[in-house]
Amino acid sequence: MTMVFAVNEINKNSDLLPNVTLGYSLYDNCGALVIGFRAALVLASGQEEQFILQENCSGTPPAMGIVGDSYSTFSIATSNVLGLFRLPMVSHFATCSCLSNRKRFPSFFRTIPSDAFQVRAMIQILKRFGWSWVGLLVSDDDYGVHVARSFQSDLTKTGGGCLAYSEVLPWGNDPDELRRIVNVMKTSTARVVMVFAHEIHIYQLMKEVVRQNVTGLQWMASEAWTSVDVLQTPEFMPYLGGTLGIAIRHGEIAGFKDFLLSIHPDKYHNNYGNSIVNQFWEDIFQCRFAPPPSGWVKAGGALCTGQEDLHGVESEVFDVSNLRPEYNIYKAVYALAYALDDMLRCVPGRGPFSGHSCATLQTLEPWQMIYYLDRVNFTTPFGDQVLFDGNGDALPIYDVMNWLWHPDGTAMIQHIGEVKESVKGNELTLNEEKIFWNFEPRQPPRSICSESCPPGTRMATKKGQPVCCFDCIPCSEGMISNNTDSMECISCPDDFWSNPDRDYCVPKKTEFLSYEEPLGICLTVASLLGTFICAIVLGIFIYHRSTPMVRANNSELSFLLLVSLKLCFLCSLLFIGRPRVWTCQLRHAAFGISFVLCVSCILVKTMVVLAVFKASKPGGGASLKWFGAVQQRGTVMVLTSIQAAICITWLVSSSPMPNKNTQYYKDKIVYECVVGSTIGFAVLLGYIGLLATLSFLLAFLARNLPDNFNEAKLITFSMLIFCAVWVAFVPAYVNSPGKYADAVEVFAILASSFGLLVALFGPKCYIILLRPERNTKKAIMGRGATNT
């Protein structure tokens, strides 16, 4: 009757198809493919009753298009044949995405969105509420098969979630299969169930759900059953309450209710139209016509008089506030009418066909209608735009519905939003405050396979399960993930390290021998203490420079030795603090030159002791001329200059430089000075070792000389300490990482310096300060005479 109303409305519109009257033929497929298929073939082949044409009309019968069919399977079969005739078919309810195949169905159009969009709309709702673990139930037909395929594909592409299970609902009454499916739903952890099926499937399924008392599920309905009132019963609503569904876009058709109320059997005289109206009349008034039409016999009841008044009847038939499939039929009829109108307004010579010709009503071919249907673009009185894309699909838009269950047991379907497709993508608009949730508390349920992985972890898919089922693995050290549900952990930059929670990178701790740490403080204090002691000893020697103890064995060398020891103590400070270019270059050079100066003085002292002892023997006086003051100073300068040359060569060829070492520790940056040339460093240490060894050997040979020259014993002991320290230094230095290598070197410098200071100058200071009676030439020489 919606189609009849639309045709009548168009015929009354002087602006649309002027001077042209539309007609129609109504067929009932009776829910059987063969009947609807036969009707389509009759229309396409022109084998229906012959039309009486006007004198200026010729050609094919005026069957310009077909509105229907309702079922996707029926539409597929019918459109396969109608496509051969290029007869337009505009469906109001067939949603299978397969019908968008233009090569297979070149003449198929529809005013309802395809399942491809319906699936995307459903996925939008899933993502809105964070439901990533869902079950899918589909009907056993083209509609269900294509939906299942499209749903799984789109769900994977968008990353919207995973299917916990996918089951096909049987058409017939199959209790065993339904019991198995409901048992799968009951044992699954998914709390959201999406159903793309027809009313009969849902009814049979819900019977089994009630029998097994499967509660706590959030149902999501396809457009095929979202608006079905028969399911909103006190038996089913405790389970189906709160259902969210996609519904065909609702619309308003002005004047349609008055048209329905004006229906009367006398208005329709063709056999089928009269049969439909008579059946409607009999159902509304519970009466029967006499004699009853064949096939429509009603047992019992009063006879229908035709005088009954529809205005006093309360029936949902007359509720036009929620028109959905009917609104699509209305748009389909108007689409055909506008296409025909555009065709008839064609200007000869500017037409789209061969030779810029136009189609005419007298010579109209159905394929010419397809050209204009592809270009239809109009707006309904309700404000909806109607046009078709390249696949014959209408503008995608759906209403989002919610099944509201009142405490008194009544139910209703409420509109809570819409979803449509635009240039921005799928746009979902929901009024979440209106949504009825059939749970306690009244909040949307959670339906996930695994809890989200927090920052600092990564997802690891469980073996043999969908990607939505995963374990959360903490990121390794030095790696982070700063997003929820990260697939991989990322490495921190070289100078950064992961924080304890592994969710962001922090600058690595820097390590070097610092003045602020206890070890650095102790070494600094020791260095300054040694320098201070050297200064005191030097002051004592300067103050007592005229005494025999100071003057013995070249006091000038003693002063130079004290200065060099002071430099040794001070050079250790270059190893403490953040390494810089100048400290790296200066520390080893200062260390090498200071110690060579020190050891050179000791070596010359030892050689002088031996020369004096040799000169004391008969005929040995000539040996002293080689060890005068000038020769002693010259020898020290030459030996020190050799070390200076080694240092300069090393610094020029491969200078030590500061370096950030990340090899010792993963979470720290060790600031150190790389020696640059290992050979240069080895030569520097080797030269010091050579002089120290030579001094030790000479002092060892002179250890048993008379007491007059007892400094040889002090030198032997001091060089023994010096050599022991530096022999132990090499393995300790090599095996000490980072700042501890510097600490070992500083310790060796301080230990050897203190050893030399105490061993060489301790006994002398003792005599000078505490035993001044022994600080006389007579005392020193007397001891020697007594011993001799």
KOLRO-54412 format. One record per residue (C-alpha): x, y, z. Coordinates in steps of 0.2 Angstrom, whole numbers, padded with zeros to 4 digits, always signed. Example, Ala and Ser with C-alpha at 12.3 -4.5 7.8 and 13.67 -1.06 7.14 Angstrom:
+0062-0022+0039
+0068-0005+0036
***
This chain:
+0000+0000+0000
+0015+0011+0002
+0019+0009-0016
+0001+0012-0021
+0001+0028-0011
+0018+0034-0019
+0011+0031-0036
-0005+0040-0033
+0005+0055-0025
+0017+0056-0040
+0002+0056-0052
-0006+0071-0042
+0011+0080-0043
+0010+0092-0058
+0029+0096-0057
+0034+0077-0058
+0030+0068-0074
+0018+0080-0081
+0006+0073-0093
+0012+0055-0088
+0002+0043-0077
+0011+0029-0068
+0003+0012-0066
+0008-0003-0056
+0006-0021-0054
+0007-0030-0037
+0014-0047-0034
+0015-0057-0018
+0030-0069-0018
+0022-0078-0003
+0039-0081+0005
+0044-0092-0010
+0058-0089-0022
+0049-0097-0037
+0034-0086-0036
+0043-0070-0035
+0055-0076-0048
+0041-0080-0060
+0033-0063-0057
+0049-0054-0062
+0051-0065-0078
+0033-0061-0083
+0036-0042-0081
+0053-0043-0090
+0047-0054-0104
+0030-0044-0107
+0020-0060-0105
+0007-0052-0093
-0010-0046-0098
-0009-0035-0114
-0010-0017-0111
-0021-0006-0122
-0010+0007-0129
-0015+0024-0136
-0014+0028-0154
+0003+0036-0153
+0011+0023-0142
+0020+0008-0148
+0034-0004-0143
+0036-0013-0127
+0024-0013-0112
+0027+0001-0100
+0036-0010-0086
+0049+0002-0082
+0056-0005-0066
+0053-0017-0052
+0052-0013-0033
+0058-0027-0023
+0063-0041-0018
+0063-0041+0001
+0075-0056+0003
+0093-0055-0002
+0093-0073-0009
+0077-0069-0019
+0085-0053-0026
+0101-0062-0031
+0091-0075-0041
+0079-0062-0049
+0092-0049-0053
+0103-0062-0061
+0090-0064-0074
+0083-0046-0075
+0101-0040-0078
+0101-0049-0094
+0086-0039-0099
+0093-0023-0091
+0077-0020-0082
+0080-0009-0067
+0076-0018-0050
+0076-0006-0034
+0075-0016-0018
+0070-0009-0002
+0076-0023+0010
+0089-0034+0001
+0106-0030+0010
+0118-0043+0005
+0135-0035+0000
+0136-0046-0015
+0123-0036-0024
+0135-0022-0025
+0144-0032-0039
+0140-0021-0054
+0147-0033-0066
+0135-0047-0060
+0120-0036-0056
+0121-0022-0068
+0102-0017-0066
+0101-0018-0047
+0098-0003-0036
+0093-0002-0018
+0087+0011-0005
+0094+0002+0010
+0112+0002+0014
+0122-0014+0010
+0128-0026+0024
+0145-0020+0021
+0140-0003+0028
+0130-0012+0042
+0145-0022+0047
+0156-0006+0048
+0142+0002+0058
+0142-0012+0070
+0160-0012+0072
+0159+0007+0076
+0148+0003+0090
+0159-0011+0096
+0174+0001+0096
+0164+0014+0105
+0161+0003+0120
+0177-0006+0119
+0170-0023+0115
+0184-0033+0107
+0178-0050+0111
+0162-0055+0102
+0152-0069+0096
+0144-0070+0079
+0128-0079+0074
+0122-0078+0056
+0108-0086+0046
+0111-0100+0034
+0108-0091+0018
+0117-0078+0006
+0113-0064+0019
+0122-0073+0033
+0136-0080+0023
+0141-0064+0016
+0139-0054+0032
+0150-0067+0041
+0164-0065+0028
+0163-0046+0028
+0162-0045+0047
+0178-0055+0049
+0187-0046+0036
+0183-0029+0042
+0186-0033+0060
+0203-0039+0056
+0207-0023+0045
+0201-0011+0058
+0208-0020+0073
+0191-0018+0081
+0192-0035+0090
+0191-0054+0087
+0177-0067+0086
+0176-0079+0100
+0165-0090+0090
+0155-0089+0073
+0140-0100+0072
+0127-0103+0058
+0108-0103+0064
+0098-0117+0055
+0083-0113+0045
+0072-0128+0051
+0068-0134+0068
+0084-0142+0074
+0084-0143+0093
+0101-0152+0094
+0110-0139+0084
+0102-0125+0093
+0107-0133+0110
+0125-0134+0104
+0125-0116+0098
+0118-0110+0115
+0130-0121+0124
+0145-0112+0115
+0138-0095+0119
+0136-0100+0138
+0154-0107+0139
+0162-0093+0130
+0170-0078+0139
+0162-0066+0126
+0148-0056+0133
+0143-0048+0117
+0133-0058+0104
+0130-0051+0087
+0116-0059+0077
+0113-0056+0058
+0098-0067+0055
+0079-0066+0052
+0065-0066+0064
+0062-0084+0064
+0080-0088+0068
+0080-0077+0083
+0063-0084+0089
+0070-0102+0089
+0086-0097+0096
+0078-0087+0111
+0067-0102+0115
+0083-0112+0118
+0092-0097+0127
+0077-0096+0139
+0077-0115+0142
+0096-0115+0147
+0094-0098+0156
+0109-0090+0148
+0109-0073+0155
+0122-0059+0156
+0124-0057+0137
+0123-0040+0127
+0114-0043+0111
+0117-0034+0095
+0104-0035+0082
+0105-0033+0063
+0092-0022+0054
+0083-0039+0050
+0076-0040+0067
+0080-0024+0077
+0062-0018+0075
+0053-0035+0077
+0039-0033+0090
+0035-0051+0092
+0052-0054+0101
+0048-0041+0114
+0038-0053+0126
+0039-0056+0144
+0047-0072+0141
+0061-0065+0131
+0064-0048+0137
+0073-0053+0153
+0087-0059+0141
+0085-0047+0126
+0082-0031+0137
+0096-0018+0133
+0098-0025+0115
+0107-0013+0103
+0103-0014+0085
+0105-0006+0068
+0088-0001+0060
+0083+0005+0043
+0082+0024+0043
+0065+0029+0049
+0055+0042+0039
+0038+0051+0039
+0026+0050+0024
+0014+0064+0025
-0004+0059+0022
+0000+0041+0022
-0011+0038+0038
-0026+0046+0029
-0023+0035+0014
-0023+0019+0025
-0039+0024+0033
-0047+0027+0016
-0044+0009+0010
-0060+0001+0005
-0063-0015-0005
-0073-0005-0018
-0058+0005-0024
-0048-0009-0031
-0056-0020-0044
-0041-0029-0051
-0040-0047-0045
-0025-0046-0034
-0028-0029-0027
-0045-0034-0022
-0039-0050-0014
-0026-0040-0003
-0039-0027+0002
-0052-0040+0006
-0040-0050+0016
-0035-0034+0026
-0053-0030+0028
-0057-0047+0035
-0042-0047+0047
-0046-0030+0054
-0065-0033+0057
-0065-0051+0060
-0078-0054+0046
-0079-0063+0029
-0085-0058+0012
-0099-0069+0004
-0095-0078-0006
-0077-0078+0000
-0063-0077-0012
-0055-0093-0016
-0040-0096-0005
-0045-0083+0008
-0059-0092+0017
-0061-0088+0035
-0070-0100+0046
-0084-0092+0056
-0087-0074+0059
-0100-0062+0053
-0101-0057+0035
-0092-0041+0029
-0104-0027+0023
-0091-0015+0017
-0099-0002+0028
-0087-0005+0042
-0077+0011+0048
-0058+0010+0049
-0057+0026+0059
-0064+0017+0075
-0051+0003+0074
-0035+0003+0085
-0022-0007+0076
-0003-0005+0073
-0006-0005+0055
-0011+0013+0056
+0004+0018+0066
+0015+0028+0053
+0026+0036+0066
+0040+0022+0064
+0040+0019+0045
+0056+0010+0040
+0055-0003+0026
+0039+0007+0020
+0050+0022+0019
+0062+0013+0008
+0048+0008-0004
+0042+0026-0005
+0060+0031-0009
+0062+0017-0022
+0046+0022-0031
+0051+0040-0031
+0068+0036-0038
+0060+0027-0053
+0049+0042-0056
+0063+0055-0055
+0073+0044-0067
+0059+0043-0079
+0056+0062-0077
+0074+0066-0081
+0073+0055-0096
+0058+0063-0103
+0065+0081-0100
+0079+0076-0112
+0082+0089-0126
+0084+0081-0143
+0102+0083-0149
+0109+0084-0132
+0104+0067-0126
+0116+0054-0118
+0113+0040-0131
+0120+0037-0149
+0120+0053-0159
+0116+0063-0144
+0098+0056-0145
+0085+0055-0131
+0074+0041-0126
+0055+0043-0129
+0041+0036-0120
+0035+0027-0136
+0052+0019-0139
+0058+0017-0121
+0070+0003-0117
+0073-0003-0099
+0092-0001-0101
+0089+0018-0104
+0081+0019-0087
+0097+0012-0079
+0107+0027-0086
+0095+0040-0077
+0094+0029-0061
+0113+0031-0059
+0111+0049-0059
+0096+0051-0048
+0098+0064-0035
+0083+0071-0025
+0077+0075-0007
+0062+0067+0001
+0049+0079+0010
+0057+0071+0026
+0074+0079+0021
+0084+0063+0016
+0094+0064+0001
+0092+0050-0011
+0105+0045-0024
+0115+0030-0029
+0134+0027-0030
+0143+0017-0044
+0137+0000-0036
+0119+0005-0035
+0119+0008-0017
+0110+0022-0008
+0118+0034+0004
+0123+0024+0019
+0113+0029+0035
+0106+0018+0049
+0097+0022+0065
+0104+0015+0081
+0090+0007+0092
+0089+0001+0110
+0077-0011+0118
+0070-0003+0133
+0062-0015+0147
+0051-0006+0159
+0049-0012+0177
+0031-0015+0174
+0036-0028+0161
+0032-0018+0146
+0045-0015+0132
+0048-0003+0118
+0061+0001+0105
+0069+0018+0107
+0080+0028+0095
+0097+0032+0103
+0107+0038+0088
+0112+0036+0070
+0127+0030+0060
+0131+0037+0043
+0145+0037+0030
+0153+0054+0025
+0169+0060+0018
+0176+0059+0036
+0172+0041+0037
+0159+0032+0047
+0151+0044+0059
+0143+0037+0075
+0131+0048+0085
+0124+0041+0101
+0115+0047+0116
+0123+0036+0129
+0112+0043+0143
+0097+0036+0135
+0103+0018+0133
+0095+0005+0144
+0108-0008+0150
+0101-0025+0156
+0115-0026+0169
+0118-0021+0187
+0125-0008+0188
+0117+0000+0173
+0133+0001+0164
+0139-0007+0148
+0147-0024+0150
+0165-0028+0147
+0169-0040+0134
+0187-0043+0131
+0198-0059+0130
+0213-0051+0139
+0215-0036+0149
+0224-0021+0141
+0243-0021+0142
+0248-0005+0152
+0263+0005+0146
+0279-0003+0150
+0273-0020+0143
+0270-0028+0126
+0257-0039+0120
+0262-0057+0116
+0248-0067+0107
+0244-0084+0115
+0248-0098+0104
+0233-0105+0094
+0221-0091+0100
+0215-0075+0091
+0226-0059+0092
+0214-0052+0105
+0220-0065+0118
+0237-0061+0124
+0249-0060+0138
+0257-0044+0144
+0276-0046+0144
+0286-0033+0153
+0298-0023+0142
+0317-0028+0144
+0329-0016+0152
+0333-0002+0140
+0316-0004+0131
+0300+0005+0134
+0282+0005+0128
+0273+0022+0131
+0256+0017+0124
+0242+0004+0130
+0242-0012+0121
+0259-0010+0112
+0264-0023+0100
+0283-0020+0102
+0294-0012+0115
+0306+0001+0107
+0324+0004+0112
+0329+0020+0121
+0342+0031+0112
+0360+0028+0116
+0361+0041+0130
+0345+0035+0138
+0338+0021+0148
+0321+0014+0153
+0314+0020+0170
+0308+0006+0182
+0291+0006+0175
+0298+0004+0157
+0285+0017+0151
+0298+0031+0146
+0316+0034+0143
+0326+0044+0156
+0344+0050+0153
+0357+0037+0159
+0366+0040+0175
+0383+0047+0172
+0398+0040+0181
+0415+0047+0184
+0427+0049+0199
+0419+0064+0206
+0424+0077+0219
+0407+0075+0228
+0407+0056+0231
+0416+0048+0246
+0430+0040+0236
+0434+0056+0227
+0434+0066+0243
+0446+0054+0251
+0458+0054+0236
+0457+0073+0235
+0461+0074+0254
+0475+0062+0253
+0482+0072+0238
+0481+0088+0246
+0488+0081+0262
+0503+0074+0253
+0506+0091+0245
+0505+0099+0262
+0517+0087+0269
+0529+0090+0255
+0527+0109+0258
+0531+0107+0276
+0546+0095+0273
+0552+0108+0260
+0550+0122+0272
+0560+0112+0286
+0574+0108+0273
+0575+0126+0268
+0575+0132+0286
+0589+0119+0290
+0598+0120+0274
+0614+0124+0282
+0614+0109+0293
+0625+0093+0288
+0609+0082+0286
+0602+0094+0273
+0618+0098+0264
+0624+0079+0264
+0622+0072+0246
+0617+0087+0236
+0604+0097+0245
+0599+0104+0228
+0593+0087+0222
+0583+0085+0239
+0574+0101+0235
+0570+0096+0217
+0565+0079+0223
+0552+0087+0236
+0546+0098+0222
+0543+0083+0210
+0534+0074+0224
+0523+0089+0227
+0519+0089+0208
+0515+0070+0209
+0503+0073+0223
+0495+0087+0213
+0494+0078+0196
+0483+0065+0204
+0469+0079+0205
+0468+0079+0186
+0461+0061+0187
+0446+0067+0198
+0431+0076+0191
+0422+0075+0174
+0434+0071+0160
+0438+0086+0148
+0449+0087+0134
+0462+0097+0143
+0462+0086+0158
+0463+0070+0148
+0478+0077+0139
+0487+0084+0154
+0484+0071+0167
+0495+0057+0159
+0508+0070+0153
+0509+0078+0170
+0510+0061+0179
+0523+0054+0167
+0535+0070+0168
+0532+0072+0187
+0537+0054+0191
+0552+0054+0179
+0558+0070+0187
+0556+0062+0204
+0564+0045+0199
+0578+0054+0190
+0583+0063+0206
+0583+0047+0215
+0593+0039+0202
+0606+0053+0202
+0607+0052+0221
+0610+0034+0220
+0624+0036+0207
+0632+0050+0218
+0632+0038+0233
+0641+0025+0223
+0653+0038+0215
+0657+0045+0232
+0660+0027+0240
+0671+0023+0225
+0681+0040+0227
+0684+0036+0245
+0695+0021+0240
+0713+0023+0234
+0714+0029+0216
+0695+0032+0214
+0695+0051+0216
+0694+0054+0197
+0676+0047+0197
+0669+0062+0206
+0672+0074+0192
+0658+0065+0182
+0646+0069+0196
+0647+0087+0200
+0632+0098+0203
+0631+0103+0185
+0632+0085+0179
+0619+0080+0192
+0607+0094+0186
+0610+0090+0168
+0607+0071+0170
+0590+0075+0178
+0586+0087+0165
+0590+0075+0151
+0581+0061+0158
+0566+0071+0161
+0567+0079+0143
+0566+0061+0136
+0549+0059+0145
+0543+0076+0139
+0547+0071+0121
+0538+0055+0123
+0523+0064+0130
+0523+0077+0116
+0524+0064+0103
+0510+0054+0110
+0499+0070+0112
+0502+0075+0094
+0500+0058+0086
+0486+0051+0096
+0480+0062+0110
+0470+0055+0124
+0451+0061+0123
+0436+0061+0134
+0424+0047+0130
+0407+0041+0134
+0408+0023+0137
+0392+0013+0137
+0400-0005+0137
+0403-0006+0156
+0385-0004+0161
+0369-0004+0151
+0361+0009+0162
+0375+0021+0165
+0387+0031+0154
+0405+0030+0161
+0414+0046+0157
+0433+0041+0154
+0448+0047+0146
+0454+0035+0132
+0472+0034+0131
+0472+0036+0112
+0488+0027+0108
+0491+0012+0119
+0509+0011+0113
+0512+0029+0119
+0504+0025+0136
+0515+0009+0137
+0531+0019+0132
+0527+0032+0146
+0525+0019+0159
+0539+0008+0153
+0551+0023+0154
+0546+0027+0172
+0548+0008+0176
+0565+0007+0168
+0572+0022+0178
+0564+0015+0194
+0571-0002+0191
+0588+0005+0188
+0587+0016+0203
+0582+0000+0213
+0596-0010+0207
+0609+0003+0210
+0602+0006+0228
+0602-0012+0231
+0620-0014+0227
+0624+0001+0238
+0614-0005+0253
+0629-0012+0263
+0640+0004+0261
+0646+0012+0278
+0634+0022+0288
+0642+0038+0281
+0632+0035+0266
+0616+0027+0273
+0604+0036+0261
+0607+0021+0249
+0597+0010+0261
+0583+0023+0262
+0583+0024+0243
+0582+0005+0241
+0567+0004+0253
+0558+0018+0244
+0561+0011+0227
+0555-0006+0233
+0539+0002+0238
+0538+0011+0222
+0540-0004+0211
+0529-0015+0221
+0515-0002+0220
+0517+0000+0201
+0518-0019+0198
+0502-0021+0207
+0494-0007+0198
+0495-0014+0180
+0483-0029+0183
+0472-0019+0195
+0470-0005+0182
+0466-0017+0168
+0452-0026+0178
+0444-0010+0185
+0430-0003+0175
+0425+0015+0173
+0429+0027+0187
+0438+0013+0197
+0452+0013+0185
+0455+0031+0188
+0454+0028+0207
+0467+0014+0205
+0478+0025+0196
+0476+0039+0208
+0479+0027+0223
+0495+0021+0214
+0501+0038+0212
+0497+0043+0230
+0504+0027+0237
+0521+0028+0228
+0522+0046+0232
+0519+0044+0250
+0531+0029+0250
+0545+0040+0243
+0541+0054+0254
+0541+0044+0270
+0555+0033+0266
+0567+0046+0260
+0563+0061+0271
+0555+0053+0286
+0572+0048+0295
+0580+0065+0290
+0566+0075+0297
+0566+0064+0313
+0585+0069+0315
+0582+0087+0311
+0567+0090+0322
+0569+0077+0336
+0587+0073+0337
+0596+0089+0333
+0612+0082+0342
+0614+0070+0328
+0613+0083+0315
+0631+0087+0315
+0646+0083+0304
+0655+0075+0318
+0641+0064+0322
+0638+0059+0305
+0657+0056+0301
+0659+0048+0319
+0646+0035+0316
+0655+0031+0300
+0672+0030+0309
+0666+0019+0323
+0658+0007+0310
+0674+0007+0300
***
